[in-house]
Amino acid sequence: MRAWLIRVWLWGPVVLQMAVIFVASSIPDLREIPGGVPAWFGHSAGYFILGGLALRAFAEGRISRVSTKNAAAALLLASLYGASDELHQIIVPGRSAELADLAADAAGAAIAVAVGWLWWRLAAARR
C-alpha cells in the first residue's frame, strides 16, 4: 500500500474526530447534550475517542507497536487539542473556556490511552 494512503488510514480518523469536536464546540450556548446528558460526559466521550484514535495512529495501527512513548504522545496530542478547543470556545457566543472541561477532555483521553496501553501489556505478556 502506498505510504500516503497508510497515513490517511492512520491519521484520517484522528483528524475527523478533531473536526467533530471542533464543530460541536462551535455550537453557541450549548450547556448539555440533547437528552439531558451532562456536558462533562460529552467532553470525556469525545476525547476518549480522540485518545484511542491517536494511540492507534502513533502505534501505526498495530497493538504490537503500542509503547509507553506512543501512549504519552497520544495523551499529549489529545490534551493539547483539548486546550486549543477550550481557547476556541472563548469566541463562541454563550461558551467559555473552563478548566473543568479541559480536565474532562484529558480524563477521557487518558482512559482510552490507558486501556490501549494495558491491552498492549497483556498482549505482550501472552507471547
Phi and psi in degrees as GROMACS dihedral restraints (atoms count N, CA, C in turn):
[ dihedral_restraints ]
;  ai    aj    ak    al  type     phi  dphi    fc
    3     4     5     6     1   -68.1    20    10
    4     5     6     7     1   147.0    20    10
    6     7     8     9     1   -59.7    20    10
    7     8     9    10     1   -40.7    20    10
    9    10    11    12     1   -66.6    20    10
   10    11    12    13     1   -35.0    20    10
   12    13    14    15     1   -69.1    20    10
   13    14    15    16     1   -37.1    20    10
   15    16    17    18     1   -64.1    20    10
   16    17    18    19     1   -43.1    20    10
   18    19    20    21     1   -62.3    20    10
   19    20    21    22     1   -40.8    20    10
   21    22    23    24     1   -64.6    20    10
   22    23    24    25     1   -41.6    20    10
   24    25    26    27     1   -63.1    20    10
   25    26    27    28     1   -38.0    20    10
   27    28    29    30     1   -79.8    20    10
   28    29    30    31     1   -47.9    20    10
   30    31    32    33     1   -96.7    20    10
   31    32    33    34     1   -17.3    20    10
   33    34    35    36     1   -56.2    20    10
   34    35    36    37     1   -48.2    20    10
   36    37    38    39     1   -62.2    20    10
   37    38    39    40     1   -32.7    20    10
   39    40    41    42     1   -64.2    20    10
   40    41    42    43     1   -48.9    20    10
   42    43    44    45     1   -64.2    20    10
   43    44    45    46     1   -40.1    20    10
   45    46    47    48     1   -61.8    20    10
   46    47    48    49     1   -44.0    20    10
   48    49    50    51     1   -65.3    20    10
   49    50    51    52     1   -37.9    20    10
   51    52    53    54     1   -61.9    20    10
   52    53    54    55     1   -39.1    20    10
   54    55    56    57     1   -66.1    20    10
   55    56    57    58     1   -40.7    20    10
   57    58    59    60     1   -61.0    20    10
   58    59    60    61     1   -44.9    20    10
   60    61    62    63     1   -62.1    20    10
   61    62    63    64     1   -44.3    20    10
   63    64    65    66     1   -60.9    20    10
   64    65    66    67     1   -45.0    20    10
   66    67    68    69     1   -62.9    20    10
   67    68    69    70     1   -45.3    20    10
   69    70    71    72     1   -62.0    20    10
   70    71    72    73     1   -36.7    20    10
   72    73    74    75     1   -72.9    20    10
   73    74    75    76     1   -15.8    20    10
   75    76    77    78     1   -88.6    20    10
   76    77    78    79     1    -3.4    20    10
   78    79    80    81     1   -78.0    20    10
   79    80    81    82     1   117.2    20    10
   81    82    83    84     1   -64.8    20    10
   82    83    84    85     1   146.9    20    10
   84    85    86    87     1    58.2    20    10
   85    86    87    88     1    24.6    20    10
   87    88    89    90     1   -80.8    20    10
   88    89    90    91     1   114.5    20    10
   90    91    92    93     1  -106.5    20    10
   91    92    93    94     1   -29.7    20    10
   93    94    95    96     1  -149.3    20    10
   94    95    96    97     1   159.2    20    10
   96    97    98    99     1   -74.8    20    10
   97    98    99   100     1   140.9    20    10
   99   100   101   102     1   -51.3    20    10
  100   101   102   103     1   138.7    20    10
  102   103   104   105     1   100.0    20    10
  103   104   105   106     1     4.3    20    10
  105   106   107   108     1    82.8    20    10
  106   107   108   109     1    11.4    20    10
  108   109   110   111     1   -73.4    20    10
  109   110   111   112     1   127.9    20    10
  111   112   113   114     1   -64.4    20    10
  112   113   114   115     1   149.4    20    10
  114   115   116   117     1   -59.9    20    10
  115   116   117   118     1   -37.3    20    10
  117   118   119   120     1   -60.3    20    10
  118   119   120   121     1   -33.7    20    10
  120   121   122   123     1   -67.9    20    10
  121   122   123   124     1   -40.0    20    10
  123   124   125   126     1   -62.2    20    10
  124   125   126   127     1   -42.0    20    10
  126   127   128   129     1   -61.1    20    10
  127   128   129   130     1   -50.8    20    10
  129   130   131   132     1   -60.9    20    10
  130   131   132   133     1   -44.0    20    10
  132   133   134   135     1   -65.3    20    10
  133   134   135   136     1   -44.6    20    10
  135   136   137   138     1   -61.9    20    10
  136   137   138   139     1   -40.5    20    10
  138   139   140   141     1   -82.8    20    10
  139   140   141   142     1   -21.2    20    10
  141   142   143   144     1   -61.2    20    10
  142   143   144   145     1   -47.8    20    10
  144   145   146   147     1   -62.2    20    10
  145   146   147   148     1   -46.8    20    10
  147   148   149   150     1   -61.5    20    10
  148   149   150   151     1   -44.7    20    10
  150   151   152   153     1   -60.9    20    10
  151   152   153   154     1   -43.4    20    10
  153   154   155   156     1   -65.3    20    10
  154   155   156   157     1   -42.3    20    10
  156   157   158   159     1   -66.6    20    10
  157   158   159   160     1   -38.5    20    10
  159   160   161   162     1   -66.1    20    10
  160   161   162   163     1   -40.5    20    10
  162   163   164   165     1   -62.2    20    10
  163   164   165   166     1   -43.0    20    10
  165   166   167   168     1   -59.0    20    10
  166   167   168   169     1   -43.2    20    10
  168   169   170   171     1   -67.6    20    10
  169   170   171   172     1   -46.4    20    10
  171   172   173   174     1   -63.6    20    10
  172   173   174   175     1   -30.9    20    10
  174   175   176   177     1   -88.0    20    10
  175   176   177   178     1     9.0    20    10
  177   178   179   180     1    57.3    20    10
  178   179   180   181     1    33.4    20    10
  180   181   182   183     1    75.2    20    10
  181   182   183   184     1    12.7    20    10
  183   184   185   186     1  -127.5    20    10
  184   185   186   187     1   127.7    20    10
  186   187   188   189     1   -61.1    20    10
  187   188   189   190     1   -30.2    20    10
  189   190   191   192     1   -68.9    20    10
  190   191   192   193     1   -15.2    20    10
  192   193   194   195     1  -101.8    20    10
  193   194   195   196     1     3.0    20    10
  195   196   197   198     1   -68.7    20    10
  196   197   198   199     1   139.8    20    10
  198   199   200   201     1  -147.4    20    10
  199   200   201   202     1   170.5    20    10
  201   202   203   204     1   -61.3    20    10
  202   203   204   205     1   -39.1    20    10
  204   205   206   207     1   -62.7    20    10
  205   206   207   208     1   -45.1    20    10
  207   208   209   210     1   -65.3    20    10
  208   209   210   211     1   -38.8    20    10
  210   211   212   213     1   -63.9    20    10
  211   212   213   214     1   -44.1    20    10
  213   214   215   216     1   -63.8    20    10
  214   215   216   217     1   -40.3    20    10
  216   217   218   219     1   -65.0    20    10
  217   218   219   220     1   -41.3    20    10
  219   220   221   222     1   -64.5    20    10
  220   221   222   223     1   -43.6    20    10
  222   223   224   225     1   -65.0    20    10
  223   224   225   226     1   -41.7    20    10
  225   226   227   228     1   -63.3    20    10
  226   227   228   229     1   -46.2    20    10
  228   229   230   231     1   -58.8    20    10
  229   230   231   232     1   -49.4    20    10
  231   232   233   234     1   -64.2    20    10
  232   233   234   235     1   -40.4    20    10
  234   235   236   237     1   -67.8    20    10
  235   236   237   238     1   -41.6    20    10
  237   238   239   240     1   -65.7    20    10
  238   239   240   241     1   -37.4    20    10
  240   241   242   243     1   -65.9    20    10
  241   242   243   244     1   -37.8    20    10
  243   244   245   246     1   -60.2    20    10
  244   245   246   247     1   -42.8    20    10
  246   247   248   249     1   -63.8    20    10
  247   248   249   250     1   -43.5    20    10
  249   250   251   252     1   -66.0    20    10
  250   251   252   253     1   -33.9    20    10
  252   253   254   255     1   -67.4    20    10
  253   254   255   256     1   -40.0    20    10
  255   256   257   258     1   -64.4    20    10
  256   257   258   259     1   -38.8    20    10
  258   259   260   261     1   -64.7    20    10
  259   260   261   262     1   -39.1    20    10
  261   262   263   264     1   -59.6    20    10
  262   263   264   265     1   -36.6    20    10
  264   265   266   267     1   -68.1    20    10
  265   266   267   268     1   -16.5    20    10
  267   268   269   270     1   -60.1    20    10
  268   269   270   271     1   -34.3    20    10
  270   271   272   273     1   -92.6    20    10
  271   272   273   274     1    -0.8    20    10
  273   274   275   276     1   -91.7    20    10
  274   275   276   277     1   125.6    20    10
  276   277   278   279     1   -55.9    20    10
  277   278   279   280     1   131.4    20    10
  279   280   281   282     1    78.5    20    10
  280   281   282   283     1     5.2    20    10
  282   283   284   285     1  -117.8    20    10
  283   284   285   286     1   162.2    20    10
  285   286   287   288     1  -151.7    20    10
  286   287   288   289     1   163.5    20    10
  288   289   290   291     1   -83.5    20    10
  289   290   291   292     1   126.7    20    10
  291   292   293   294     1  -128.4    20    10
  292   293   294   295     1   131.9    20    10
  294   295   296   297     1   -63.8    20    10
  295   296   297   298     1   -33.6    20    10
  297   298   299   300     1   -63.2    20    10
  298   299   300   301     1   -37.7    20    10
  300   301   302   303     1   -67.5    20    10
  301   302   303   304     1   -41.3    20    10
  303   304   305   306     1   -62.4    20    10
  304   305   306   307     1   -39.0    20    10
  306   307   308   309     1   -63.8    20    10
  307   308   309   310     1   -40.5    20    10
  309   310   311   312     1   -65.8    20    10
  310   311   312   313     1   -39.1    20    10
  312   313   314   315     1   -59.5    20    10
  313   314   315   316     1   -52.0    20    10
  315   316   317   318     1   -64.8    20    10
  316   317   318   319     1   -37.5    20    10
  318   319   320   321     1   -65.4    20    10
  319   320   321   322     1   -43.2    20    10
  321   322   323   324     1   -61.1    20    10
  322   323   324   325     1   -45.8    20    10
  324   325   326   327     1   -64.3    20    10
  325   326   327   328     1   -41.7    20    10
  327   328   329   330     1   -63.1    20    10
  328   329   330   331     1   -38.8    20    10
  330   331   332   333     1   -64.2    20    10
  331   332   333   334     1   -46.2    20    10
  333   334   335   336     1   -62.0    20    10
  334   335   336   337     1   -44.8    20    10
  336   337   338   339     1   -65.3    20    10
  337   338   339   340     1   -41.1    20    10
  339   340   341   342     1   -63.8    20    10
  340   341   342   343     1   -42.1    20    10
  342   343   344   345     1   -62.3    20    10
  343   344   345   346     1   -45.3    20    10
  345   346   347   348     1   -62.9    20    10
  346   347   348   349     1   -42.0    20    10
  348   349   350   351     1   -65.3    20    10
  349   350   351   352     1   -43.3    20    10
  351   352   353   354     1   -64.7    20    10
  352   353   354   355     1   -38.3    20    10
  354   355   356   357     1   -60.6    20    10
  355   356   357   358     1   -43.3    20    10
  357   358   359   360     1   -61.5    20    10
  358   359   360   361     1   -44.7    20    10
  360   361   362   363     1   -62.4    20    10
  361   362   363   364     1   -42.7    20    10
  363   364   365   366     1   -65.7    20    10
  364   365   366   367     1   -40.2    20    10
  366   367   368   369     1   -65.0    20    10
  367   368   369   370     1   -39.7    20    10
  369   370   371   372     1   -67.0    20    10
  370   371   372   373     1   -36.7    20    10
  372   373   374   375     1   -69.4    20    10
  373   374   375   376     1   -28.0    20    10
  375   376   377   378     1   -73.5    20    10
  376   377   378   379     1   -21.9    20    10
